[in-house]
């Protein structure tokens, strides 16, 4: 059965649209609170964090009201990266963690990411059970007045998250003498990212740290790496770091201002972890992972599996195969020894830890030659256009044109009204020919 509200990564949509509005967030809170409260006949606890979108200040009170109305105690943390919320949900032994965010989307979107007490994103099975409760009559889920939940704001969430991150590294880990440029996308990491790096002794140059509620991901952050590239060139730093709106993605720049995507970061981590004998099983990528990365793993005798696009699917395959490293080209990278979901800051620390003895980022993060790959995102009214005969014909013709010399992936975005077209082949002329052929079938 298809889910009505949840997509590939929680619930997401346009603010004050059909799913993302105060009334629905009250219903989401009431439904989620009712589900977790019913697991045990005692009051339970929920933890809420958010990114910096203006809409968060209207949606959060509605969500809190729904949870408290179900009998859940609620702690609000304010702006915090998604994995910070996941980590603190687990540390506080809460039953539920909710991140109010639309990740890398523009400010006019918002949504929810839900985590269980283990810090893991909720399974499809639990999401479907919560969806059933969303559509119940509200009065059926309201708790008696004496059982209402209490609500409290925690002011030290940023400091607690930074403490957890630092505990994953030796006490003597220092970034003294290292120059870092960081773009926080005017998002959830705007406080904790610079604070963490400076506390380790780095000289830090910041951009994207002045959120106004409307400028999150606006020509900045990991989806607009041109900004960090320019800052690296200007300040002559050792490493550039670019986060997305909820700081669960990371794209970096080496000292030469070359943009490094998630595939190269994963290659470096896997190679290093294998040498240190801490890599377990192998690595999970996605259908979007570059073919050059797959070749690199074969040469280095590292097992590689592909999952569907989405860090939740990566994590599920990691768990199933008992792997401790996985991620996406977009910069969602899961370090299974330390985290349950993607964390841009944690990955940045791993990179910087590898550079601490003077290794240049350009040497560290250049492990394979990518196969030429182009990704086009086409905005559509109806994502089911992908199933029309015209689109299918264009895809099949493009596959035949490649003649087994590359890969084509056409899929619906799980978070936006877009069709994503990926073509990968060494023949660049053929690459763009296939992209344009499929694109015309979607927009004509």
C-alpha positions as CSV (number, residue, x, y, z in Angstrom):
1,X,0.0,0.0,0.0
2,X,1.4,3.4,-1.0
3,X,1.9,6.0,1.8
4,X,-0.4,9.0,1.8
5,X,1.8,11.5,3.6
6,X,5.4,10.1,4.0
7,X,7.8,10.2,1.1
8,X,11.3,8.8,0.8
9,X,12.6,11.0,3.6
10,X,9.8,11.9,5.9
11,X,7.0,14.4,5.0
12,X,7.8,17.4,2.8
13,X,6.0,20.0,0.7
14,X,5.1,23.6,0.2
15,X,4.3,25.6,3.3
16,X,0.5,26.2,3.7
17,X,-0.1,23.6,1.0
18,X,-2.1,20.4,1.4
19,X,0.3,18.6,3.8
20,X,2.5,21.4,5.3
21,X,0.3,23.6,7.4
22,X,-0.6,24.2,11.1
23,X,-3.6,22.0,11.1
24,X,-1.8,19.0,9.5
25,X,1.2,19.4,11.9
26,X,-1.2,19.3,14.8
27,X,-2.6,16.0,13.3
28,X,1.0,14.7,12.7
29,X,1.9,15.4,16.3
30,X,-1.3,13.9,17.7
31,X,-0.9,10.8,15.5
32,X,2.8,10.2,16.3
33,X,2.3,10.9,20.0
34,X,-0.7,8.5,20.1
35,X,1.3,5.7,18.4
36,X,4.3,5.9,20.7
37,X,2.2,6.5,23.8
38,X,0.2,3.3,23.1
39,X,3.4,1.3,23.1
40,X,3.4,1.7,26.9
41,X,0.7,2.9,29.3
42,X,2.8,5.7,30.6
43,X,3.7,9.2,29.4
44,X,6.4,9.2,26.8
45,X,8.9,11.9,25.6
46,X,9.4,13.6,22.2
47,X,12.3,15.8,21.2
48,X,12.0,18.4,18.5
49,X,14.6,20.4,16.5
50,X,14.3,22.5,13.4
51,X,16.2,24.3,10.7
52,X,16.0,28.1,10.2
53,X,13.0,28.4,7.9
54,X,10.5,31.1,8.8
55,X,7.7,28.6,8.6
56,X,9.3,26.6,11.5
57,X,8.0,29.2,13.9
58,X,4.4,28.5,12.8
59,X,4.6,24.7,12.4
60,X,6.5,23.9,15.5
61,X,3.9,25.1,18.0
62,X,1.2,23.1,16.1
63,X,3.4,20.0,16.2
64,X,4.1,20.5,19.9
65,X,0.4,21.0,20.6
66,X,-0.5,17.8,18.9
67,X,2.2,15.8,20.8
68,X,1.2,17.2,24.2
69,X,-2.5,16.7,23.4
70,X,-1.7,13.0,22.9
71,X,0.0,12.9,26.4
72,X,3.6,13.2,25.2
73,X,6.2,15.3,27.1
74,X,8.0,17.5,24.6
75,X,11.5,19.0,24.6
76,X,12.3,21.6,22.0
77,X,15.9,22.2,21.0
78,X,15.7,25.0,18.5
79,X,17.9,25.1,15.4
80,X,20.1,22.0,15.2
81,X,21.5,19.7,12.5
82,X,19.4,16.6,11.8
83,X,21.9,14.2,13.2
84,X,22.2,16.3,16.3
85,X,18.5,15.7,16.8
86,X,19.0,12.0,16.2
87,X,21.9,11.8,18.7
88,X,20.1,13.7,21.4
89,X,17.0,11.6,21.0
90,X,19.0,8.6,21.7
91,X,21.0,10.2,24.5
92,X,17.9,11.5,26.3
93,X,16.2,8.1,25.9
94,X,13.3,9.8,24.2
95,X,10.7,7.7,22.4
96,X,10.6,10.0,19.4
97,X,12.7,12.6,17.7
98,X,11.2,15.0,15.1
99,X,13.2,17.3,12.8
100,X,11.3,20.1,11.2
101,X,13.1,20.6,7.9
102,X,12.9,20.4,4.2
103,X,16.7,19.7,4.0
104,X,18.2,21.2,0.8
105,X,14.8,22.5,-0.5
106,X,14.1,26.3,-0.8
107,X,12.6,28.2,2.1
108,X,9.0,27.9,0.9
109,X,9.1,24.2,1.6
110,X,9.2,22.5,4.9
111,X,8.6,19.0,6.4
112,X,9.3,16.4,9.0
113,X,11.9,13.7,9.6
114,X,11.0,11.3,12.3
115,X,13.4,9.2,14.4
116,X,12.8,6.4,16.9
117,X,14.4,5.9,20.3
118,X,17.4,4.2,18.6
119,X,18.1,7.4,16.6
120,X,17.1,5.6,13.4
121,X,14.6,6.9,10.9
122,X,11.2,5.2,11.3
123,X,10.5,2.2,9.1
124,X,7.8,2.1,6.4
125,X,5.8,-0.1,8.7
126,X,5.7,2.4,11.5
127,X,5.1,5.3,9.1
128,X,2.0,3.5,7.8
129,X,0.7,2.9,11.3
130,X,1.1,6.6,12.1
131,X,-0.6,7.5,8.8
132,X,-3.7,5.6,9.8
133,X,-3.9,7.6,13.1
134,X,-3.5,10.9,11.2
135,X,-6.9,10.3,9.5
136,X,-8.7,9.3,12.7
137,X,-11.2,11.7,14.2
138,X,-9.1,14.0,16.4
139,X,-11.3,13.5,19.5
140,X,-10.4,9.8,19.5
141,X,-6.7,10.5,20.1
142,X,-7.0,13.4,22.6
143,X,-5.8,12.6,26.1
144,X,-7.8,13.6,29.2
145,X,-6.8,17.0,30.6
146,X,-4.9,15.6,33.6
147,X,-2.7,13.5,31.2
148,X,-1.6,16.3,28.9
149,X,2.1,16.4,28.2
150,X,4.5,19.1,29.5
151,X,6.6,21.2,27.2
152,X,10.1,22.5,27.9
153,X,12.8,24.3,25.9
154,X,16.4,23.0,26.3
155,X,18.9,25.8,25.7
156,X,22.1,23.7,25.6
157,X,21.4,21.4,22.7
158,X,24.2,22.9,20.5
159,X,26.8,22.3,23.3
160,X,25.6,18.8,23.9
161,X,25.7,17.9,20.2
162,X,29.3,19.3,20.0
163,X,30.3,17.2,23.0
164,X,29.0,14.1,21.4
165,X,30.9,14.8,18.1
166,X,34.2,15.5,19.9
167,X,33.9,12.2,21.9
168,X,34.4,10.3,18.7
169,X,38.0,11.6,18.4
170,X,41.1,11.5,20.6
171,X,41.2,14.2,23.3
172,X,44.4,15.6,21.7
173,X,42.7,16.1,18.3
174,X,43.6,19.7,17.3
175,X,43.0,21.8,14.2
176,X,45.5,24.4,15.2
177,X,47.3,25.8,12.2
178,X,44.5,24.6,9.8
179,X,42.5,27.2,7.8
180,X,38.9,26.2,7.0
181,X,36.2,27.9,5.0
182,X,32.6,26.8,5.7
183,X,29.3,27.6,4.2
184,X,26.4,26.7,6.5
185,X,23.7,27.4,4.0
186,X,22.0,29.8,6.4
187,X,20.6,26.6,7.9
188,X,20.6,24.4,10.9
189,X,24.4,24.3,11.3
190,X,24.9,28.0,11.4
191,X,25.7,28.1,15.1
192,X,27.3,24.7,15.9
193,X,29.5,24.3,12.8
194,X,31.7,27.4,13.3
195,X,31.7,26.9,17.1
196,X,32.9,23.3,16.8
197,X,35.7,24.0,14.4
198,X,36.9,27.1,16.3
199,X,36.8,25.1,19.6
200,X,39.3,22.6,18.0
201,X,41.7,25.5,17.2
202,X,41.0,26.0,13.5
203,X,41.1,29.4,11.8
204,X,37.6,29.6,10.3
205,X,36.1,31.8,7.6
206,X,32.3,31.6,7.7
207,X,29.5,32.3,5.2
208,X,25.9,31.3,5.3
209,X,25.6,32.0,9.0
210,X,23.0,34.8,8.9
211,X,19.7,33.1,8.5
212,X,16.6,35.4,8.1
213,X,14.0,32.7,7.6
214,X,14.0,33.1,3.9
215,X,17.6,32.6,2.7
216,X,18.2,29.0,3.7
217,X,19.9,27.2,0.7
218,X,19.5,30.4,-1.3
219,X,22.4,30.3,-3.7
220,X,24.6,28.9,-1.0
221,X,25.3,25.6,0.7
222,X,26.0,22.1,-0.7
223,X,23.5,22.6,-3.6
224,X,25.4,25.8,-4.7
225,X,29.1,24.9,-4.2
226,X,30.2,27.8,-6.3
227,X,30.0,29.9,-3.1
228,X,32.5,27.8,-1.1
229,X,34.7,27.5,-4.2
230,X,35.0,31.3,-4.3
231,X,35.7,31.6,-0.6
232,X,38.4,28.9,-0.7
233,X,40.1,30.7,-3.6
234,X,39.9,34.1,-1.8
235,X,41.1,33.0,1.6
236,X,43.7,30.3,0.4
237,X,42.4,27.8,3.0
238,X,43.3,24.1,3.5
239,X,39.7,22.9,3.2
240,X,36.3,24.2,2.2
241,X,33.2,22.7,3.8
242,X,29.6,23.2,2.4
243,X,26.6,22.0,4.3
244,X,22.9,21.9,3.3
245,X,19.9,23.3,5.2
246,X,19.7,20.7,7.9
247,X,23.5,19.9,7.8
248,X,23.1,16.2,7.0
249,X,24.9,16.7,3.6
250,X,28.5,17.8,2.9
251,X,30.3,18.8,-0.2
252,X,34.0,20.0,0.2
253,X,36.6,21.9,-1.8
254,X,40.3,21.1,-1.7
255,X,43.0,23.7,-1.3
256,X,42.9,24.3,-5.1
257,X,39.2,25.1,-4.9
258,X,38.3,21.8,-6.7
259,X,34.8,20.7,-5.7
260,X,34.8,17.2,-4.1
261,X,31.4,15.3,-4.1
262,X,30.2,12.5,-1.8
263,X,31.6,9.7,-4.0
264,X,35.2,10.9,-3.6
265,X,34.7,11.4,0.2
266,X,33.3,7.9,0.5
267,X,36.2,6.4,-1.5
268,X,38.7,8.2,0.8
269,X,36.9,7.0,4.0
270,X,36.6,3.4,2.7
271,X,40.3,3.2,1.8
272,X,41.4,4.7,5.1
273,X,39.1,2.6,7.2
274,X,40.2,-0.6,5.4
275,X,43.8,0.3,6.1
276,X,43.0,0.9,9.7
277,X,40.9,-2.3,9.8
278,X,37.8,-0.6,10.9
279,X,35.8,-1.1,7.7
280,X,33.1,-3.7,8.3
281,X,31.8,-5.7,5.4
282,X,32.0,-3.1,2.7
283,X,30.3,0.1,1.4
284,X,26.7,0.9,0.4
285,X,26.2,3.5,-2.3
286,X,23.1,4.2,-4.4
287,X,21.9,3.9,-8.0
288,X,23.4,7.4,-8.5
289,X,26.9,6.5,-7.3
290,X,29.5,7.0,-10.0
291,X,30.6,4.0,-12.0
292,X,34.2,5.1,-11.4
293,X,33.6,4.6,-7.6
294,X,32.5,1.0,-8.3
295,X,35.6,0.4,-10.3
296,X,37.8,1.9,-7.5
297,X,36.2,-0.5,-5.0
298,X,36.8,-3.5,-7.2
299,X,40.5,-2.6,-7.6
300,X,40.8,-2.3,-3.8
301,X,38.9,-5.5,-3.1
302,X,36.1,-3.6,-1.2
303,X,32.6,-5.0,-1.5
304,X,30.2,-2.5,-2.9
305,X,26.4,-2.6,-2.9
306,X,23.9,-0.2,-4.4
307,X,20.7,0.9,-2.7
308,X,17.8,3.0,-3.8
309,X,18.3,6.8,-3.7
310,X,17.8,8.2,-0.1
311,X,19.9,7.9,3.0
312,X,17.2,5.9,4.7
313,X,17.6,3.1,2.1
314,X,21.3,3.3,2.4
315,X,21.1,2.8,6.1
316,X,18.7,-0.1,5.8
317,X,21.0,-1.9,3.4
318,X,24.0,-1.2,5.7
319,X,22.1,-2.7,8.6
320,X,21.0,-5.7,6.6
321,X,24.5,-6.5,5.4
322,X,26.3,-5.3,8.6
323,X,28.3,-2.6,6.8
324,X,29.5,0.5,8.7
325,X,29.9,2.9,5.8
326,X,27.5,4.2,3.2
327,X,26.3,7.3,1.4
328,X,25.3,9.2,-1.6
329,X,27.0,11.3,-4.2
330,X,25.0,14.3,-2.9
331,X,26.9,14.2,0.3
332,X,24.6,12.2,2.6
333,X,27.3,10.0,4.2
334,X,26.6,7.6,7.1
335,X,29.5,6.7,9.4
336,X,27.9,3.7,11.0
337,X,30.4,3.5,13.9
338,X,29.3,6.9,15.1
339,X,25.9,7.9,13.7
340,X,22.6,6.6,12.6
341,X,22.0,9.1,9.8
342,X,24.0,11.5,7.6
343,X,26.0,14.2,9.4
344,X,28.0,16.8,7.5
345,X,29.9,18.0,10.5
346,X,30.9,14.5,11.6
347,X,32.2,13.7,8.1
348,X,34.1,17.0,8.0
349,X,35.8,16.0,11.2
350,X,36.8,12.6,9.7
351,X,38.3,14.4,6.7
352,X,40.1,16.9,8.9
353,X,41.4,14.1,11.2
354,X,42.9,12.5,8.2
355,X,44.6,15.8,7.3
356,X,46.0,16.5,10.7
357,X,49.6,15.3,9.9
358,X,49.9,17.7,6.9
359,X,48.2,15.7,4.2
360,X,46.7,18.0,1.5
361,X,43.0,17.7,0.7
362,X,43.8,17.4,-3.0
363,X,45.9,14.2,-2.3
364,X,43.5,12.8,0.2
365,X,40.3,13.2,-1.8
366,X,41.4,12.2,-5.3
367,X,41.1,8.4,-5.3
368,X,39.4,7.6,-8.7
369,X,38.6,9.2,-12.0
370,X,34.8,9.7,-12.3
371,X,33.0,8.4,-15.3
372,X,31.4,11.5,-17.0
373,X,27.9,11.8,-15.5
374,X,25.2,14.4,-16.0
375,X,22.2,14.9,-13.8
376,X,19.2,17.0,-15.0
377,X,16.3,17.8,-12.7
378,X,13.1,18.6,-14.7
379,X,10.2,20.2,-12.9
380,X,6.9,18.6,-13.9
381,X,3.2,19.0,-12.9
382,X,2.7,15.2,-12.5
383,X,5.6,12.9,-11.7
384,X,3.7,10.0,-13.2
385,X,4.6,11.4,-16.6
386,X,7.6,9.0,-16.2
387,X,5.2,6.1,-16.9
388,X,3.8,7.5,-20.2
389,X,4.5,5.6,-23.4
390,X,6.3,8.7,-24.8
391,X,8.7,8.8,-21.9
392,X,9.3,5.1,-21.8
393,X,10.0,5.1,-25.5
394,X,12.6,7.9,-25.0
395,X,14.3,6.0,-22.2
396,X,14.5,2.7,-24.1
397,X,15.9,4.5,-27.2
398,X,18.5,6.2,-25.1
399,X,19.5,2.8,-23.5
400,X,19.9,1.4,-27.0
401,X,22.1,4.3,-28.1
402,X,24.5,3.7,-25.2
403,X,24.9,0.0,-26.3
404,X,26.1,-1.1,-22.8
405,X,28.7,1.7,-22.7
406,X,27.1,3.5,-19.8
407,X,24.1,3.8,-17.4
408,X,20.8,5.7,-17.5
409,X,18.6,6.3,-14.5
410,X,15.3,8.2,-14.7
411,X,13.4,8.5,-11.5
412,X,10.8,10.5,-9.6
413,X,12.2,12.8,-6.9
414,X,11.0,11.7,-3.5
415,X,11.0,15.2,-2.1
416,X,10.3,17.7,-5.0
417,X,7.9,17.9,-8.1
418,X,10.8,16.8,-10.3
419,X,12.0,14.0,-12.5
420,X,15.7,13.3,-12.2
421,X,17.6,12.1,-15.3
422,X,21.1,10.7,-14.9
423,X,23.2,9.6,-17.8
424,X,26.7,8.2,-17.4
425,X,29.1,7.3,-20.2
426,X,32.6,8.2,-21.4
427,X,31.2,9.4,-24.7
428,X,30.2,13.0,-23.8
429,X,28.4,13.7,-27.1
430,X,26.2,10.6,-26.6
431,X,25.7,11.6,-23.0
432,X,24.1,14.9,-23.8
433,X,22.2,13.4,-26.7
434,X,20.5,10.9,-24.4
435,X,19.8,13.6,-21.7
436,X,18.1,15.9,-24.3
437,X,16.1,13.1,-25.8
438,X,14.6,12.1,-22.5
439,X,14.1,15.7,-21.4
440,X,12.0,16.5,-24.5
441,X,9.7,13.6,-23.7
442,X,9.0,15.3,-20.3
443,X,8.5,18.9,-21.3
444,X,7.0,18.8,-24.8
